[in-house]
């Protein structure tokens, strides 16, 4: 997925939201572009849902503003409403309403009429693969099917921007994969997608960029690689495998001051090494110069979980 050079589909500008003494959102600014999936991660109570609700015009900021497709959510919310779809982390199941009737209700709420409304419902049901369940009562759907239906409701009016609050919560592995594929397809179609989740591995696989939030403050924004590079650690975890001379390598490593916590298992050494990539390159150079026949040398690749733990401090409000 490529980030468009056009104007942001979502622009959050110095957003604040206070609830009495609690500063739920503090001076938050970021942008999401058409065709981009932006992951929003942080612990419970960090301010994710509050800021997402403000963008969706379900709450008002104490100060600052947000813009959806160029329209202010504070001054022009009615103009913005059809440009945005909001999928909450929970939605109610109505009694005696089937899948098609449920989507029809929301299509009518967005002002769709006649053939246009029927075409929108058919489009959404085909995309979410709910067409075979059109007459099924929604309170009898599985969790995964209900999430598909909620996504369908969110996109019934074909908005340019989608905000998805914990869409994968409670889903089984297959349902998460299918949901991820649908989100990717929406981004490929040019939608801007802002998604929050506690399942960091899911976000790492689908998101172009992430924003890490704690105590209402946005601590870092960028790709996992960009945030990792900015958060350089003084110690790296390295694994080394050599041909034959394991005892010699053990003694060589033990004599070095820049190496600690050496472990040996399954013919491989893992160790802590002071420094970053440049220092690791020098370590490999010295191993070869010492005539060890190195057959594997690698440092642990940082995951989104590693980056999250490094950037945040576990603070709550």
Secondary structure, 3 states (H helix, E strand, C coil): CCCCCCCCCEEEEEEEEEECCEEEEEEEEEEECCCCEEEEECCCCCCHHHHHHHHCCCCCCCEEEEEECCEECCCCHHHHHHHEEEECCCCCCCCCCEHHHHHHHHHHHCCCCHHHHHHHHHHHHHHCCCHHHCCCEHHHCCHHHHHHHHHHHHHCCCCCEEEEECCCCCCCHHHHHHHHHHHHHHHHCCCEEEEECCCHHHHHHHCCEEEEEECCEEEEEECHHHHHHHCCCCEEEEEEEECCCHHHHHHHHHCCCCEEEEEEECCEEEEEEECCHHHHHHHHHHHHHCCCCEEEEEECCCCHHHHHHHHCCCCCC
